[in-house]
Amino acid sequence: MSFDYELDFKKVDFRQQPELYRIGKGEQGVLLVEPYKSEILPHWRFKNSEVAQASADKIYELYLGYRDANDFAGMDMARKFLQMGWTRSLRYFNHRTGQKYVGPVPAERKGQSGAWGREVAPFERDYEKLESAKIFRAQLDTVLADPVYIERVREHRERYEPLKSKKKGRAAKGAKPKL
C-alpha cells in the first residue's frame, strides 16, 4: 500500500495509532511521521565518517529500543533514517553541493522528485561522503537482515496494509522485505 500523504501529520501520533502507519517505498514519510521524526532527526548527520558513525550507531540504538518495545513504526522509521543517511551521503559524494540537477524545479513540479527535463549536474566527488554512505549502508543492511524486522514488516503489512489484488503473492515467511 502506498504511503498516505493525506493524513494530518501535525495531529497524528503514530505510536498511539500504529494502524495509520504505512511503510511506503524507500524513505517516504521520513520527515513527517511523529513522534519518531523528532526522536531520530536530531541524531541524523553525515558530515564526515566520524560523525556518520556516531549518527548511524545512535539511530541503530534507537531502532533496538523500538524493537524491544514492539514498536514497528519506530523500527521502520529508524530504518528510513539509516536509508536516508546512505542515499544523502551518496548524493553529496557525487555532487558536493547536494544539487543533483542543474536549474530550478519547474513550478508545476514543486514537491515532486525527478529531473523534469533538467540535466544532471556535473559530478564533483567528495570521498569523505562515500565513507559516510558506507557506514549508513552497513547499519541499514543489519536492520534489513534482522529476522525480527523481517517478521514485523510481514505482520504490519498483513494486518494494516492488505494487498488490493490477490494476484500478487506475499513474501515467504522469513524473506527479506521489499522496500
Buried (B, 14 or more C-beta within 10 A) or exposed (E): EEBEEEBEBEEBEBBEEBEBBBBBEEBBBBEBBBBBBEBBBEBBBBEEBEBBBEBBEBBBEBBBBBBEEEBBBBBBBBBBBBBBBBBBBBBBBBBEEEEEBEEEBEEEBEEEEEEEEBEEBEEEEBEBBBBBBBBBBBBBEBBBEBEBBBBBBBEBBEEBBEEEEEEEEEEEEEEEBEB
